[in-house]
């Protein structure tokens, strides 16, 4: 009977150690994903912070582009107001966030295309500096989105692996959404 209790205590101890380790591993992966999301928000915020500067520079040169400037300003406000709850990374919130950011990007692209009609603006040092910063932001956005997706993948995979999936269900860990490519992203864009 004594041997049985010792073996039982060892088995229970191993299960508890595994549970402790698995739980802490899930928490660490969840925190890594939240950190990666913070970087995504950071680079999107950097882009949003550049928009007023871009609008101010364009206003000085492109007096006939008020509708486009207004669209950029409204898209920026909507993008700034759209957030994602990092406690659950709800798929609908992710889609709304992505759509708002995408709309801001599209409106900025329309503004940049309209600038082609203003050679003085295109040669302006302020505009060239802003354009370079915006290009850098777009590259960082892509990089940080990829990093977030990788962190979400690692987290989601760990939730699905047996026997950790049992522990994850017990403690309410849930699968998280990814950034997805936009519809039509597989098509090569046409040039003007």
C-alpha positions in Angstrom: 0.0 0.0 0.0 2.9 2.3 0.8 4.5 1.7 -2.6 1.2 2.4 -4.3 0.9 5.8 -2.5 4.4 6.7 -3.4 3.9 5.8 -7.0 0.6 7.7 -7.0 2.2 10.7 -5.4 5.0 10.6 -8.1 2.4 10.4 -10.9 0.3 13.2 -9.5 3.6 15.3 -9.0 4.6 14.7 -12.7 1.1 15.7 -13.9 1.2 18.8 -11.7 4.6 19.7 -13.0 3.5 19.2 -16.6 0.4 21.2 -16.0 2.4 24.0 -14.4 4.9 24.0 -17.3 2.2 23.8 -20.0 0.1 26.6 -18.5 3.1 28.9 -18.2 4.1 28.0 -21.7 0.7 29.0 -23.0 0.8 32.3 -21.0 4.3 33.1 -22.4 3.1 32.4 -26.0 0.0 34.5 -25.4 2.1 37.4 -24.1 4.5 37.1 -27.1 1.5 37.4 -29.3 0.2 40.4 -27.4 3.6 42.0 -27.6 3.7 41.4 -31.4 0.2 43.0 -31.6 1.6 46.0 -29.8 4.2 46.4 -32.4 1.6 46.2 -35.2 -0.4 49.0 -33.4 2.8 51.0 -33.0 3.7 51.0 -36.7 0.1 51.8 -37.7 0.1 54.7 -35.2 3.4 55.9 -36.7 1.7 56.0 -40.1 -1.3 57.7 -38.7 0.9 60.3 -37.0 2.5 61.1 -40.4 -0.9 61.7 -42.1 -1.5 65.2 -40.6 2.0 66.2 -41.8 1.3 64.9 -45.3 -2.1 66.7 -45.4 -0.5 69.9 -44.3 2.2 69.7 -47.0 -0.3 68.8 -49.7 -2.7 71.6 -48.7 0.0 74.2 -49.4 0.4 73.0 -53.0 -2.7 71.1 -54.1 -5.6 73.5 -53.5 -7.9 71.5 -55.8 -7.5 68.2 -53.9 -9.7 69.1 -50.9 -12.0 66.1 -51.4 -9.1 63.7 -51.4 -7.5 65.4 -48.4 -10.9 65.2 -46.5 -11.1 61.4 -47.3 -7.6 60.9 -45.9 -8.5 62.8 -42.7 -11.7 60.9 -42.2 -10.0 57.5 -42.9 -7.4 58.4 -40.4 -10.0 59.2 -37.7 -11.8 56.0 -38.4 -8.6 54.0 -38.3 -7.6 55.6 -35.0 -11.0 54.8 -33.5 -11.0 51.1 -34.5 -9.3 49.0 -31.9 -8.8 45.3 -31.0 -9.3 43.9 -27.6 -6.0 42.1 -26.9 -7.7 39.8 -24.4 -9.4 37.9 -27.1 -8.3 39.1 -30.5 -11.8 38.6 -31.8 -11.9 37.8 -35.6 -14.5 40.4 -36.3 -12.5 43.1 -34.4 -9.4 42.0 -36.4 -11.3 42.3 -39.7 -12.8 45.8 -38.7 -9.3 47.0 -37.7 -7.8 45.7 -40.9 -10.5 47.2 -43.0 -10.1 50.6 -41.3 -6.3 50.5 -41.8 -6.8 49.4 -45.4 -9.2 52.3 -46.1 -6.6 54.7 -44.7 -3.9 53.2 -46.9 -6.1 53.4 -50.0 -7.1 57.0 -49.3 -3.4 57.9 -48.8 -2.6 56.1 -52.1 -5.3 58.2 -53.9 -3.7 61.3 -52.4 -0.3 60.3 -53.5 -1.5 59.6 -57.0 -3.2 63.0 -57.2 0.1 64.6 -56.2 1.5 63.5 -59.6 -0.2 66.6 -61.0 1.9 68.9 -58.8 5.6 68.8 -59.9 6.5 71.5 -57.3 5.1 69.4 -54.5 6.8 66.3 -55.7 10.1 68.2 -55.6 9.5 69.6 -52.1 12.0 68.4 -49.5 9.2 68.1 -46.9 7.1 65.9 -49.2 10.1 63.7 -50.2 10.9 63.2 -46.5 7.3 62.3 -45.7 7.1 60.0 -48.7 10.2 58.1 -47.6 8.9 57.9 -44.0 5.5 56.6 -45.2 7.3 54.0 -47.4 9.3 52.9 -44.4 6.1 52.6 -42.3 4.4 50.4 -44.9 7.4 48.1 -44.9 7.4 48.0 -41.1 3.6 47.3 -41.1 4.1 44.3 -43.3 7.0 43.0 -41.2 5.1 43.5 -37.9 2.0 41.9 -39.3 4.1 38.8 -40.3 5.6 38.7 -36.8 2.2 38.9 -35.2 0.9 36.1 -37.5 3.9 34.0 -36.6 3.3 34.6 -32.8 -0.4 33.8 -33.2 0.5 30.6 -35.2 2.8 29.4 -32.4 0.2 30.1 -29.8 -2.6 28.5 -31.8 -0.6 25.4 -32.5 0.2 25.0 -28.9 -3.5 25.2 -28.1 -4.3 22.3 -30.5 -1.5 19.9 -29.4 -2.5 17.0 -27.2 -2.5 17.0 -24.1 -2.0 20.8 -23.8 -5.3 21.3 -25.6 -7.1 19.8 -22.6 -5.4 22.2 -20.2 -6.1 25.1 -22.6 -9.8 24.3 -22.6 -9.8 24.0 -18.8 -8.4 27.5 -18.4 -10.2 29.2 -21.3 -7.3 29.8 -23.7 -8.8 30.4 -27.1 -7.6 30.4 -30.7 -6.6 33.8 -32.0 -7.3 35.4 -35.4 -4.6 36.1 -38.0 -4.1 39.0 -40.4 -5.3 37.7 -43.7 -4.5 38.9 -47.2 -7.1 41.1 -48.8 -9.4 39.6 -51.4 -7.7 39.9 -54.8 -4.3 40.3 -53.2 -3.1 37.3 -55.3 -3.6 39.4 -58.5 -0.7 41.5 -59.8 -1.7 45.2 -59.6 -2.1 47.0 -62.8 0.1 50.0 -63.4 -1.3 53.4 -64.4 
